[in-house]
Amino acid sequence: MVEATEASGREAPAPLAHQAIHDTVVRILEKLPAGALLDVPAGEGALAASLIAAGFEVSCCDLYPEIFRLEGVTVRRGDLNGQLPFEDSSFDYITCVEGLEHIENPQQAMREFARMLRPGGHLIVSVPNILNIEERLKWLIHGYTSHFKPVTREQVARLRAEYDNREEIAAHVNPIGYSEVRYVLEKYGFQIERVHRDKPKANAWLYWPLVALIRLVGRLTPANKRAERWTKELASDEVLLGGNTLIVHAVLSETEGGFNAKGRKGFRKATQRFSKKVRE
């Protein structure tokens, strides 16, 4: 059963992501015509509040709608690992800030975004930037990055106690970087418009010798391999010198991909079967 609740008489929503991420998402969208927008996961409703103020018609969805605090706005319960409670081609825009790294199946979420967006619709997703120069070194030295440390049983127990058995809010369980995001986006009919960073790393200058070496190796790589392996993109300022978060703005193709109008009926049946299997 889909639950819909409306926050009332609660404290103002606080951002569950860094404010710089919300600010970047709003800057991207406020340049575009206002339209119907889905924010998922909506958290407490802080980003939704900013987008409503920018003129968008915002719908909200979250695995835990009981934490939603934006007064006067309805939020529906939905799991990004399954089928979300909205009709095909319902939205002009979808924002998914700090969501994909918390779920088991980012590809299912991307399929749902393609289903719910209208052709030509815009998708904004953010993920931890595991490919900036600092995180690459941390992975080399420690075997993990800042955002994806080993999730021990003790840590899970602490998160469950802190978040009232809603550890999914805080647990990063799925490292997904630029290459994986781009692959899944293109697989489901999206084209990347631009990649943004939340903010530059304050100490990036310390890594300039390594950055220069990486870019030199890239330039010495044959052109066909550079194109196939996205060498230029992976050495860009947004990725290599980016901050903690990568913010990707993509547009759903109007004619290509498996999720145009012709293919939506069969896709919907497939997602229904998938969701039934997950519930079982």
Buried (B, 14 or more C-beta within 10 A) or exposed (E): EEEEBEBEEEEEBEBBBBEBBBBBBBEBBBEEEBBBBBBBBBBBBBBBBBBBEBEBBBBBBBBBBEBBBBBEBBBBBBBBBBBBBBEBBBBBBBBBBBBBBBBEBBBBBBBBBBBBBBBEBBBBBBBBBBBBBBBBEBBEEEEBBBBBEEBEEEBEEEBBEEBEEBBBBBBBEBBBBBBBBBBBBBBBBBEBBEBBBBBEBEEBEEBEEBBEEBBEEBEEBEEEEBEEEBBBBBBBEBBBBBBBBBBBBBBBBEEEBBBBEEBBEEBBEEBEEBBEEBEE
